[in-house]
Amino acid sequence: MKTSHPLGSLNSGLFLRSLGALVALLLLLTLIGPLAAAAPDTATRYVATTGADAGNDCLDPGLPCRTIQHAIDVAGNGDEVLIAQGTYQENLVIPITLALRGGFEADGWTRDLDLFPTIIDGSGNPIEPGGWESNTVAKATVVRDDTIFRMWYDGSNLVDDVQVGLASSGNGKTWARS
């Protein structure tokens, strides 16, 4: 007795290969979907000396936070914190990966490091500038090199020209000139 294929004249080998390819494609899409959805969103946060921290997520450039530390505290990994010109007397603790960028004016957030200097004054920090950097320390750039922080900065005693200094720290809080 001759039996017919349940799918009629369709070649069963071709059907099985097509079904296998479809299952593999669905499995691949199932695995890739959560990876694409897990990509973190990053945000730009704003800080100005005229801002306010209370209840502020620092996301609105028209309503910036007052302190850099508050912006860090509400930020997520990969966020960028734009800091308007001014002096911020803070000792910062940065437990996540983010970018701190200074040199902005608070109206329009245009960046010019010379016109809109941003100074982080770690009052109470044991580093004491001396010699050529006895009057000002500005435009600091901090780089983490494995377990050592390195800070390059401009310094001046208002008599000599500006020079570049280098300081090192094991914890990012206590600095020693290198």
Phi and psi in degrees as GROMACS dihedral restraints (atoms count N, CA, C in turn):
[ dihedral_restraints ]
;  ai    aj    ak    al  type     phi  dphi    fc
    3     4     5     6     1   -93.5    20    10
    4     5     6     7     1   128.0    20    10
    6     7     8     9     1  -105.1    20    10
    7     8     9    10     1   146.3    20    10
    9    10    11    12     1   -97.5    20    10
   10    11    12    13     1   152.4    20    10
   12    13    14    15     1   -69.2    20    10
   13    14    15    16     1   138.7    20    10
   15    16    17    18     1   -61.2    20    10
   16    17    18    19     1   -21.2    20    10
   18    19    20    21     1  -100.3    20    10
   19    20    21    22     1    17.4    20    10
   21    22    23    24     1    77.4    20    10
   22    23    24    25     1  -130.1    20    10
   24    25    26    27     1   -88.1    20    10
   25    26    27    28     1     4.5    20    10
   27    28    29    30     1   -66.9    20    10
   28    29    30    31     1   132.7    20    10
   30    31    32    33     1   -66.2    20    10
   31    32    33    34     1   121.4    20    10
   33    34    35    36     1   -67.0    20    10
   34    35    36    37     1   -31.6    20    10
   36    37    38    39     1   -65.2    20    10
   37    38    39    40     1   -43.6    20    10
   39    40    41    42     1   -65.5    20    10
   40    41    42    43     1   -39.7    20    10
   42    43    44    45     1   -62.3    20    10
   43    44    45    46     1   -46.2    20    10
   45    46    47    48     1   -65.1    20    10
   46    47    48    49     1   -40.2    20    10
   48    49    50    51     1   -64.8    20    10
   49    50    51    52     1   -42.1    20    10
   51    52    53    54     1   -65.0    20    10
   52    53    54    55     1   -42.0    20    10
   54    55    56    57     1   -63.9    20    10
   55    56    57    58     1   -41.9    20    10
   57    58    59    60     1   -62.2    20    10
   58    59    60    61     1   -42.5    20    10
   60    61    62    63     1   -64.8    20    10
   61    62    63    64     1   -40.0    20    10
   63    64    65    66     1   -64.3    20    10
   64    65    66    67     1   -43.3    20    10
   66    67    68    69     1   -63.5    20    10
   67    68    69    70     1   -43.0    20    10
   69    70    71    72     1   -62.5    20    10
   70    71    72    73     1   -41.7    20    10
   72    73    74    75     1   -64.1    20    10
   73    74    75    76     1   -44.2    20    10
   75    76    77    78     1   -63.6    20    10
   76    77    78    79     1   -39.7    20    10
   78    79    80    81     1   -64.1    20    10
   79    80    81    82     1   -43.6    20    10
   81    82    83    84     1   -61.9    20    10
   82    83    84    85     1   -45.0    20    10
   84    85    86    87     1   -64.0    20    10
   85    86    87    88     1   -35.1    20    10
   87    88    89    90     1   -65.2    20    10
   88    89    90    91     1   -38.3    20    10
   90    91    92    93     1   -75.9    20    10
   91    92    93    94     1   -37.9    20    10
   93    94    95    96     1   -76.5    20    10
   94    95    96    97     1   -34.3    20    10
   96    97    98    99     1   -51.4    20    10
   97    98    99   100     1   -54.0    20    10
   99   100   101   102     1   -63.5    20    10
  100   101   102   103     1   -31.8    20    10
  102   103   104   105     1   -65.7    20    10
  103   104   105   106     1   -43.1    20    10
  105   106   107   108     1   -66.3    20    10
  106   107   108   109     1   -37.7    20    10
  108   109   110   111     1   -72.0    20    10
  109   110   111   112     1   -23.3    20    10
  111   112   113   114     1   -82.6    20    10
  112   113   114   115     1    -4.5    20    10
  114   115   116   117     1   -60.6    20    10
  115   116   117   118     1   124.8    20    10
  117   118   119   120     1   -71.4    20    10
  118   119   120   121     1   145.3    20    10
  120   121   122   123     1   -86.4    20    10
  121   122   123   124     1   138.0    20    10
  123   124   125   126     1  -112.1    20    10
  124   125   126   127     1   158.7    20    10
  126   127   128   129     1  -136.2    20    10
  127   128   129   130     1   159.3    20    10
  129   130   131   132     1  -104.2    20    10
  130   131   132   133     1   128.6    20    10
  132   133   134   135     1  -114.9    20    10
  133   134   135   136     1   154.4    20    10
  135   136   137   138     1  -126.3    20    10
  136   137   138   139     1   139.8    20    10
  138   139   140   141     1  -134.2    20    10
  139   140   141   142     1   135.4    20    10
  141   142   143   144     1  -146.3    20    10
  142   143   144   145     1   152.6    20    10
  144   145   146   147     1   -63.4    20    10
  145   146   147   148     1   -18.1    20    10
  147   148   149   150     1   -95.0    20    10
  148   149   150   151     1     2.5    20    10
  150   151   152   153     1   -80.5    20    10
  151   152   153   154     1  -174.7    20    10
  153   154   155   156     1  -140.7    20    10
  154   155   156   157     1   139.7    20    10
  156   157   158   159     1   -90.2    20    10
  157   158   159   160     1   -34.4    20    10
  159   160   161   162     1   -56.2    20    10
  160   161   162   163     1   118.9    20    10
  162   163   164   165     1    65.1    20    10
  163   164   165   166     1    18.8    20    10
  165   166   167   168     1  -107.3    20    10
  166   167   168   169     1   129.8    20    10
  168   169   170   171     1   -93.9    20    10
  169   170   171   172     1     1.0    20    10
  171   172   173   174     1    67.8    20    10
  172   173   174   175     1    14.2    20    10
  174   175   176   177     1   -86.1    20    10
  175   176   177   178     1   -18.1    20    10
  177   178   179   180     1   -97.5    20    10
  178   179   180   181     1   115.7    20    10
  180   181   182   183     1   -61.6    20    10
  181   182   183   184     1   -21.3    20    10
  183   184   185   186     1   -82.9    20    10
  184   185   186   187     1   -14.0    20    10
  186   187   188   189     1  -132.0    20    10
  187   188   189   190     1    67.5    20    10
  189   190   191   192     1   -71.5    20    10
  190   191   192   193     1   162.3    20    10
  192   193   194   195     1   -75.4    20    10
  193   194   195   196     1   164.3    20    10
  195   196   197   198     1   -89.6    20    10
  196   197   198   199     1   -35.5    20    10
  198   199   200   201     1  -118.5    20    10
  199   200   201   202     1   147.2    20    10
  201   202   203   204     1   -65.0    20    10
  202   203   204   205     1   -39.7    20    10
  204   205   206   207     1   -61.6    20    10
  205   206   207   208     1   -39.5    20    10
  207   208   209   210     1   -63.6    20    10
  208   209   210   211     1   -41.6    20    10
  210   211   212   213     1   -61.6    20    10
  211   212   213   214     1   -40.1    20    10
  213   214   215   216     1   -63.8    20    10
  214   215   216   217     1   -42.9    20    10
  216   217   218   219     1   -63.5    20    10
  217   218   219   220     1   -32.8    20    10
  219   220   221   222     1   -95.4    20    10
  220   221   222   223     1    -5.8    20    10
  222   223   224   225     1   -77.9    20    10
  223   224   225   226     1   161.1    20    10
  225   226   227   228     1  -112.4    20    10
  226   227   228   229     1   167.6    20    10
  228   229   230   231     1   -54.2    20    10
  229   230   231   232     1   133.3    20    10
  231   232   233   234     1    86.8    20    10
  232   233   234   235     1    -4.5    20    10
  234   235   236   237     1   -67.7    20    10
  235   236   237   238     1   162.4    20    10
  237   238   239   240     1  -119.1    20    10
  238   239   240   241     1   133.3    20    10
  240   241   242   243     1  -114.1    20    10
  241   242   243   244     1   115.6    20    10
  243   244   245   246     1   -94.4    20    10
  244   245   246   247     1   128.2    20    10
  246   247   248   249     1  -117.3    20    10
  247   248   249   250     1   120.9    20    10
  249   250   251   252     1   -73.5    20    10
  250   251   252   253     1   161.8    20    10
  252   253   254   255     1   -54.2    20    10
  253   254   255   256     1   150.7    20    10
  255   256   257   258     1   139.0    20    10
  256   257   258   259     1   177.0    20    10
  258   259   260   261     1  -108.5    20    10
  259   260   261   262     1   127.4    20    10
  261   262   263   264     1  -115.1    20    10
  262   263   264   265     1   112.8    20    10
  264   265   266   267     1   -89.0    20    10
  265   266   267   268     1    89.8    20    10
  267   268   269   270     1  -146.3    20    10
  268   269   270   271     1   147.9    20    10
  270   271   272   273     1  -106.6    20    10
  271   272   273   274     1   113.7    20    10
  273   274   275   276     1   -90.5    20    10
  274   275   276   277     1   141.0    20    10
  276   277   278   279     1  -117.5    20    10
  277   278   279   280     1   119.9    20    10
  279   280   281   282     1  -119.5    20    10
  280   281   282   283     1    94.6    20    10
  282   283   284   285     1   -88.1    20    10
  283   284   285   286     1    -1.8    20    10
  285   286   287   288     1  -129.6    20    10
  286   287   288   289     1   171.5    20    10
  288   289   290   291     1   -88.0    20    10
  289   290   291   292     1   119.8    20    10
  291   292   293   294     1  -156.4    20    10
  292   293   294   295     1   172.8    20    10
  294   295   296   297     1  -113.4    20    10
  295   296   297   298     1   127.7    20    10
  297   298   299   300     1  -104.8    20    10
  298   299   300   301     1   124.4    20    10
  300   301   302   303     1  -128.6    20    10
  301   302   303   304     1   121.6    20    10
  303   304   305   306     1  -103.8    20    10
  304   305   306   307     1  -176.8    20    10
  306   307   308   309     1    88.4    20    10
  307   308   309   310     1    26.5    20    10
  309   310   311   312     1  -107.3    20    10
  310   311   312   313     1   151.7    20    10
  312   313   314   315     1   -94.8    20    10
  313   314   315   316     1   145.1    20    10
  315   316   317   318     1   -76.1    20    10
  316   317   318   319     1   -16.9    20    10
  318   319   320   321     1  -100.2    20    10
  319   320   321   322     1    98.6    20    10
  321   322   323   324     1    99.6    20    10
  322   323   324   325     1   -16.7    20    10
  324   325   326   327     1    56.9    20    10
  325   326   327   328     1    45.0    20    10
  327   328   329   330     1   -81.7    20    10
  328   329   330   331     1   139.4    20    10
  330   331   332   333     1  -104.3    20    10
  331   332   333   334     1   129.2    20    10
  333   334   335   336     1  -154.6    20    10
  334   335   336   337     1   106.9    20    10
  336   337   338   339     1   -62.0    20    10
  337   338   339   340     1   -29.6    20    10
  339   340   341   342     1   -81.4    20    10
  340   341   342   343     1   -40.6    20    10
  342   343   344   345     1   -78.0    20    10
  343   344   345   346     1   -31.3    20    10
  345   346   347   348     1  -125.7    20    10
  346   347   348   349     1    68.1    20    10
  348   349   350   351     1   -66.3    20    10
  349   350   351   352     1   138.7    20    10
  351   352   353   354     1  -113.5    20    10
  352   353   354   355     1   125.1    20    10
  354   355   356   357     1  -122.0    20    10
  355   356   357   358     1   127.2    20    10
  357   358   359   360     1  -102.7    20    10
  358   359   360   361     1   111.4    20    10
  360   361   362   363     1  -100.1    20    10
  361   362   363   364     1   101.9    20    10
  363   364   365   366     1   -80.2    20    10
  364   365   366   367     1    68.2    20    10
  366   367   368   369     1   -52.2    20    10
  367   368   369   370     1   134.8    20    10
  369   370   371   372     1    88.1    20    10
  370   371   372   373     1    -6.0    20    10
  372   373   374   375     1   -71.7    20    10
  373   374   375   376     1   135.1    20    10
  375   376   377   378     1   -70.8    20    10
  376   377   378   379     1    -7.5    20    10
  378   379   380   381     1   -67.4    20    10
  379   380   381   382     1   132.8    20    10
  381   382   383   384     1  -124.2    20    10
  382   383   384   385     1   110.6    20    10
  384   385   386   387     1   -66.1    20    10
  385   386   387   388     1   152.1    20    10
  387   388   389   390     1  -152.9    20    10
  388   389   390   391     1   170.0    20    10
  390   391   392   393     1    65.2    20    10
  391   392   393   394     1  -128.3    20    10
  393   394   395   396     1   -68.1    20    10
  394   395   396   397     1   -21.1    20    10
  396   397   398   399     1  -104.6    20    10
  397   398   399   400     1    27.8    20    10
  399   400   401   402     1   -71.6    20    10
  400   401   402   403     1   -19.6    20    10
  402   403   404   405     1  -101.7    20    10
  403   404   405   406     1   -46.8    20    10
  405   406   407   408     1  -135.9    20    10
  406   407   408   409     1   145.5    20    10
  408   409   410   411     1  -130.1    20    10
  409   410   411   412     1   121.8    20    10
  411   412   413   414     1  -145.1    20    10
  412   413   414   415     1   172.0    20    10
  414   415   416   417     1    51.0    20    10
  415   416   417   418     1    48.0    20    10
  417   418   419   420     1   -72.7    20    10
  418   419   420   421     1   140.3    20    10
  420   421   422   423     1  -124.7    20    10
  421   422   423   424     1   120.9    20    10
  423   424   425   426     1  -109.3    20    10
  424   425   426   427     1   131.8    20    10
  426   427   428   429     1  -127.2    20    10
  427   428   429   430     1   132.4    20    10
  429   430   431   432     1   -92.5    20    10
  430   431   432   433     1   123.0    20    10
  432   433   434   435     1  -115.8    20    10
  433   434   435   436     1    90.7    20    10
  435   436   437   438     1    60.8    20    10
  436   437   438   439     1  -104.8    20    10
  438   439   440   441     1  -105.7    20    10
  439   440   441   442     1     4.5    20    10
  441   442   443   444     1  -114.5    20    10
  442   443   444   445     1   135.5    20    10
  444   445   446   447     1   -95.5    20    10
  445   446   447   448     1   138.1    20    10
  447   448   449   450     1  -124.2    20    10
  448   449   450   451     1   134.7    20    10
  450   451   452   453     1  -125.0    20    10
  451   452   453   454     1   122.6    20    10
  453   454   455   456     1  -101.3    20    10
  454   455   456   457     1   139.9    20    10
  456   457   458   459     1  -151.3    20    10
  457   458   459   460     1   157.8    20    10
  459   460   461   462     1   -89.9    20    10
  460   461   462   463     1   143.8    20    10
  462   463   464   465     1  -141.7    20    10
  463   464   465   466     1   154.5    20    10
  465   466   467   468     1  -154.9    20    10
  466   467   468   469     1   148.8    20    10
  468   469   470   471     1  -109.9    20    10
  469   470   471   472     1    17.3    20    10
  471   472   473   474     1    67.5    20    10
  472   473   474   475     1     1.3    20    10
  474   475   476   477     1  -111.6    20    10
  475   476   477   478     1   -49.7    20    10
  477   478   479   480     1   -86.2    20    10
  478   479   480   481     1   166.3    20    10
  480   481   482   483     1   -66.9    20    10
  481   482   483   484     1   163.1    20    10
  483   484   485   486     1   -66.0    20    10
  484   485   486   487     1   137.3    20    10
  486   487   488   489     1  -126.0    20    10
  487   488   489   490     1   167.0    20    10
  489   490   491   492     1  -105.1    20    10
  490   491   492   493     1   134.7    20    10
  492   493   494   495     1  -116.6    20    10
  493   494   495   496     1   163.7    20    10
  495   496   497   498     1  -132.9    20    10
  496   497   498   499     1   131.5    20    10
  498   499   500   501     1  -129.5    20    10
  499   500   501   502     1   155.3    20    10
  501   502   503   504     1  -127.2    20    10
  502   503   504   505     1   153.9    20    10
  504   505   506   507     1  -151.5    20    10
  505   506   507   508     1   142.6    20    10
  507   508   509   510     1   -87.9    20    10
  508   509   510   511     1   -20.4    20    10
  510   511   512   513     1  -123.4    20    10
  511   512   513   514     1    -2.9    20    10
  513   514   515   516     1    80.9    20    10
  514   515   516   517     1     2.8    20    10
  516   517   518   519     1  -118.0    20    10
  517   518   519   520     1   -42.6    20    10
  519   520   521   522     1  -103.1    20    10
  520   521   522   523     1   119.0    20    10
  522   523   524   525     1  -113.6    20    10
  523   524   525   526     1   145.5    20    10
  525   526   527   528     1  -130.4    20    10
  526   527   528   529     1   133.5    20    10
  528   529   530   531     1   -61.1    20    10
  529   530   531   532     1   140.0    20    10
